[in-house]
Amino acid sequence: MPTPFRHSVIAASRAALGVVLAAVLFTAVQAPTSVRAAELVDVLGRPVTVPDHVERVVLGEGRLFYAMAVLDRDAPFKRIAGWQNDLRKLDAKTFDGYVAQYPEAARIPLIGETSEQSVSVERILALKPDLAVFSISGHGPTEHSPVADVLAQAGVPVVFVDFRVHPIDGTRQSFTALGKALGREAEATAYLDFYNRHLARITDAVSSLPDSARPKVMLELLAGAWQSPGHTTGGGGMGEVIAAVGGRNIAAGVVPGAIGDISVEYALTADPDVYIATGSRNPGVLLGAQATPEEAAKSFAKVLARPEFAGLRAIRDGRAHALWHEFYNSPYNIVAIEALATWIHPEKFAEVKPQQTLQELYDRFLPFKRSGTYLVDEAPKS
């Protein structure tokens, strides 16, 4: 629930944006009228009309580029007119890899840093976008953002997507909407065919499992890097993935949304059968682009040795695993879905190979060379 402080921030932002709106509307109405071509429905169920031949796209979060790269594989940065700085700051090694292959990525204008409050609607409008793409939750303008209201009133269509709150259904709906908005329906369909094919062999196998056959799972987000232990997922987010692959999230009943926190005492009492950490940076688990298997294993061992959770039965029994943190907010989450399935039900999914799925994703859908380490299947030996 929003705090009084947040209410005051939102109110102040809306007042300031009202002034901006008055200034920008005059400019907006003088802009050439684009041919209206595509009608689509975004993940919020909003009908959106987008112009023909979208050439300039502003991303509310830089990490929404993960989806754009699939749809615009031949020229992945050509249409990005602006984005936030979260990709550079929160997934720095991936960003560096992009820049090494496509130097123009470093010159894309910024609309903000890593938060909704840092986003400048004036900067967005100055970039003259044909389309803005925002996530319904996260670090950028979201569902109730006044930034989206101003853009809509200035004639800039806003498409909301979701890879974070409802990662499975959100990925499907988001790709369908983006494919239509960008004139990349064939690319979107191809990716969703790949996604659904890999997903179905997991969900079909566990859909009828009773609760008693579903292992208890603790998934700790940014383990060792977050300010306190126990940062986790609840009824949404990766919690939905745990349920979809036949597990029981120990935090599902106490963290109502996609992300929240549980106490160390609660986790110890819940006694999970499987422990999974996400990570991308120091001082947590080093995973992602350019991370070596040795770096990943060494950093994961340090996370597992933290006194708060070192006594967990799952960790003592060697049922501890780790995955790249950004899977939680990415259409590449199909790799995480397969990994969790093999870790939670190793006997049932012995033939599922998430590393091969990751390679297929790169080979068929991404313009980048694969590098780095994204999964730690087995806990390092102490």
C-alpha positions, -999 to 999 in steps of 0.1 A, spaced: 0 0 0 14 35 -9 28 54 21 19 90 28 53 100 15 47 81 -17 13 98 -20 30 132 -17 57 123 -43 30 111 -67 9 143 -61 40 165 -66 49 146 -98 15 149 -112 15 187 -106 48 191 -122 39 170 -151 7 190 -156 28 220 -163 50 200 -186 19 187 -204 6 222 -211 39 230 -228 43 198 -247 8 195 -261 13 225 -283 44 209 -298 27 175 -301 -3 188 -320 20 205 -345 39 172 -352 31 155 -385 2 131 -381 14 95 -385 -7 70 -404 -26 49 -379 -21 13 -387 -21 -12 -359 -46 -18 -332 -35 -40 -303 -42 -49 -267 -14 -46 -242 -10 -67 -210 -33 -44 -190 -61 -51 -215 -59 -15 -229 -66 -10 -266 -36 8 -281 -33 23 -316 2 25 -329 15 43 -360 26 25 -391 64 19 -394 74 25 -358 110 38 -360 117 54 -326 109 35 -294 115 46 -259 119 19 -232 108 26 -197 135 3 -185 167 -5 -204 162 -42 -196 131 -43 -217 157 -45 -245 159 -82 -238 126 -85 -257 135 -60 -284 166 -80 -292 145 -110 -301 121 -90 -323 148 -68 -340 175 -93 -343 190 -79 -375 195 -44 -361 187 -47 -324 195 -11 -314 182 7 -345 148 16 -331 159 24 -295 155 62 -293 160 63 -255 160 42 -224 167 42 -187 202 35 -173 192 4 -154 207 -20 -179 242 -4 -176 239 -2 -138 221 -34 -128 234 -58 -156 267 -41 -164 284 -71 -179 256 -78 -203 256 -41 -213 294 -42 -218 290 -72 -241 263 -54 -261 286 -23 -265 315 -45 -275 295 -59 -304 273 -28 -311 291 4 -300 260 25 -307 244 11 -276 266 33 -254 253 64 -272 215 58 -267 200 88 -248 189 83 -213 155 92 -200 163 84 -164 186 63 -142 170 33 -123 137 45 -109 104 59 -120 111 91 -101 143 97 -122 125 95 -155 121 128 -174 90 132 -195 106 162 -211 135 141 -223 111 115 -237 91 140 -257 123 157 -270 133 123 -285 101 123 -306 92 87 -301 67 68 -322 61 45 -292 68 40 -255 71 6 -239 67 5 -202 66 -24 -177 36 -27 -154 60 -30 -124 97 -24 -117 121 4 -120 105 26 -146 71 43 -152 44 17 -144 7 12 -146 -3 43 -126 26 65 -137 18 102 -145 45 99 -172 23 75 -191 -6 98 -188 13 128 -202 27 107 -231 -8 94 -240 -22 130 -239 6 142 -261 -2 115 -287 26 91 -279 11 56 -277 22 36 -246 23 -2 -246 25 -19 -212 43 -52 -210 51 -76 -182 79 -101 -177 80 -97 -140 47 -99 -122 32 -128 -142 62 -140 -160 46 -168 -180 14 -153 -192 31 -119 -193 57 -131 -217 31 -145 -241 9 -114 -240 38 -90 -242 54 -107 -272 20 -107 -290 15 -70 -284 51 -60 -292 52 -81 -323 21 -63 -336 34 -29 -326 67 -33 -343 55 -51 -373 74 -82 -361 45 -107 -357 64 -135 -375 94 -131 -351 71 -129 -321 52 -161 -332 84 -180 -337 97 -171 -303 64 -180 -286 63 -213 -305 97 -221 -290 87 -208 -256 54 -228 -255 70 -260 -267 96 -260 -240 70 -249 -214 44 -275 -222 67 -305 -216 72 -292 -180 37 -281 -171 20 -311 -187 41 -334 -165 33 -318 -132 -2 -303 -136 -19 -332 -117 7 -335 -89 -9 -333 -54 5 -309 -29 22 -338 -11 43 -346 -42 54 -310 -46 87 -302 -28 90 -271 -7 112 -245 -23 129 -214 -10 140 -189 -38 162 -161 -25 165 -131 -48 199 -114 -50 212 -137 -22 241 -121 -5 238 -89 -24 204 -77 -10 206 -56 22 192 -84 43 188 -122 39 154 -135 29 146 -114 -1 122 -136 -20 92 -141 -43 56 -145 -32 24 -153 -50 35 -138 -83 68 -134 -101 91 -164 -98 67 -178 -73 44 -185 -102 73 -203 -119 78 -225 -88 42 -235 -88 42 -241 -126 71 -266 -124 56 -286 -95 70 -269 -64 56 -252 -33 70 -218 -26 75 -215 11 68 -177 9 36 -180 -12 13 -175 18 32 -147 34 45 -125 5 14 -115 -14 30 -99 -45 58 -108 -68 86 -97 -45 90 -93 -7 109 -105 23 107 -133 48 126 -136 81 154 -160 86 134 -176 114 105 -182 90 127 -198 64 144 -221 90 110 -232 103 96 -238 69 124 -262 63 125 -261 24 135 -292 4 152 -271 -23 171 -238 -20 176 -216 -50 196 -183 -51 195 -157 -78 225 -135 -85 244 -113 -109 269 -92 -90 291 -88 -59 288 -95 -31 262 -121 -42 264 -149 -68 283 -138 -99 262 -150 -128 254 -137 -163 274 -124 -192 312 -128 -189 310 -147 -155 332 -178 -155 320 -211 -140 348 -207 -114 336 -172 -104 301 -185 -102 309 -215 -81 332 -195 -57 307 -167 -51 279 -192 -47 299 -211 -20 303 -178 -1 265 -172 -3 258 -207 10 282 -202 39 263 -173 54 255 -181 90 218 -173 85 210 -201 61 240 -224 63 220 -247 86 191 -252 61 185 -289 54 183 -282 17 218 -266 17 233 -293 40 218 -320 17 233 -305 -15 200 -294 -29 211 -258 -35 213 -242 -69 217 -207 -85 205 -189 -115 210 -155 -132 190 -129 -114 177 -112 -146 157 -143 -156 131 -129 -131 124 -99 -154 131 -113 -189 114 -133 -217 144 -156 -214 127 -170 -183 120 -202 -201 156 -212 -192 149 -206 -155 116 -226 -158 135 -256 -171 163 -252 -146 138 -251 -117 120 -281 -130 152 -302 -131 162 -291 -96 128 -296 -80 120 -329 -98 153 -343 -110 139 -378 -115 110 -365 -136 130 -341 -158 163 -359 -164 159 -354 -201 153 -317 -199 185 -297 -207 182 -260 -198 218 -253 -210 208 -266 -244 177 -245 -244 198 -214 -235 221 -222 -265 191 -226 -288 178 -193 -276 210 -176 -286 214 -195 -319 179 -189 -331 167 -157 -316 195 -134 -305 221 -115 -324 247 -118 -296 275 -143 -290 268 -163 -259 292 -158 -231 292 -162 -193 275 -185 -168 238 -184 -161 232 -215 -140 249 -234 -111 234 -269 -111 252 -283 -82 262 -267 -49 301 -263 -47 317 -288 -24 328 -273 9 
